[in-house]
């Protein structure tokens, strides 16, 4: 029994999931939907406590959107045992390469090259990847956004304006972006037109 | 698949599998009664008890292909004791309390409390299961019909 104790008593940090899954996932989904429907909007999403380097917003987003049908790619230092164990325990999402992933997590540099991700096909533009980009800060400054869901124009601090413009040019194909900084969440769908100030 | 094979061959995993299986199938009333008023050790909920259903697959006579027998309700729960061990439970039925206790038992079986838990909860459960099985087998045996054939005189 003693050896069993030693073998099994590893202490991975699996804590920090939803404590009231039905209510919290509904609230989180509402926030996720709002930011995607209104590009430039920044919402607070702080319902889960994932292991570093996953941010609070990205972790909550993962618990809300991932399940066993959504292959996940972890880029750079996000591909660590702590994050893998946590995502597996809470979402049972399988891990995949960038080319096969439905969701990718990492900062903008780690996620490169963006050409690796699926952008859908003309028949099924929805078969594309969603990138969850970890940022140090999010603010309503920088690039000017126009398009569906934006009344006149909005501003959002994007990681890479040129890449966003190239992605918009692929419409209706392309990937979608979620931007996370701490517990802040914003989104940039492929339909949004981006220009510099 | 190789992972699974490796786990099956590991005696510690086999022991854990056995007690998790015992808890999963035990009747709720029995588990609650055996746990009694025992104070739970310091723990946090990794996954609060939640209900779901799973497809039970079967194979008749261990030959042929597996088939879907039907769906059953299960409740799952995971806890972590404050000193580290994690306990998981996937139990049949919709009793959240039973799932919580089963997860706690699984976690405590990985601590120094293992022996007393084994003696006070798992052994009685195993005995109850064995006697229930024996009663059922005896009832079935009473209805057994022995077919025998007289010499048919084919020679």
Boltz contact constraints between the chains, C-beta under 6 A:
constraints:
  - contact:
      token1: [A, 1]
      token2: [B, 114]
      max_distance: 6.0
  - contact:
      token1: [A, 4]
      token2: [B, 12]
      max_distance: 6.0
  - contact:
      token1: [A, 5]
      token2: [B, 110]
      max_distance: 6.0
  - contact:
      token1: [A, 7]
      token2: [B, 12]
      max_distance: 6.0
  - contact:
      token1: [A, 8]
      token2: [B, 110]
      max_distance: 6.0
  - contact:
      token1: [A, 9]
      token2: [B, 84]
      max_distance: 6.0
  - contact:
      token1: [A, 9]
      token2: [B, 85]
      max_distance: 6.0
  - contact:
      token1: [A, 9]
      token2: [B, 110]
      max_distance: 6.0
  - contact:
      token1: [A, 11]
      token2: [B, 84]
      max_distance: 6.0
  - contact:
      token1: [A, 14]
      token2: [B, 46]
      max_distance: 6.0
  - contact:
      token1: [A, 15]
      token2: [B, 46]
      max_distance: 6.0
